[in-house]
Amino acid sequence: MALTPGALLKAAEQKWDEKFADAFEKVPLHLEVNGVAHSLMIEPRITLLDLLREHLDLTGTKKGCDRGQCGACTVHADGVRINSCLSLAVTNEGKKIATIEGLARGEELHPMQEAFIKHDGFQCGYCTSGQIMSAVALLREGRQDVREFMSGNICRCGAYSNIVKAIEDVKNNQV
């Protein structure tokens, strides 16, 4: 520090480098998450998952593998399920994003959430939000083969049979 000129030391103390970076390294993003419009300035390299968790404090969407292999980060973008860890936030400009926090209507759980509780479709719960978001998409898309469609969602606890029972219940309108 003794060799640092006074002007450089003062600039560092006042965080001018960070202010400069904020002005030139961030881009605007407008999207809707769970029915709430957001206008943000973000770094273009941030993933949708990190935006949800770190900037919007929506921590229901989980970071599992961070490689799109486990499905724990599944959300809906304009009604289509995506792995939010593989999607740059800026590519979702103007889209409507739905997370697990947005499924319930106030205190009333979504039928899929109720079915997961009824059939104990979770153990540790870490994968549950991604499993439920994928299951909701499965029903919306009218898919018939539950096991095939859900194969992109890994449950390390092995609650697969209960997950399938929960989905089948909702699919057959038994919840």
Summary of the structure (lengths in Angstrom):
residues: 175
radius of gyration: 20.4
end to end distance: 67.1
largest distance: 74.1
contacts: 511
relative contact order: 0.13
helix: 42%
strand: 17%
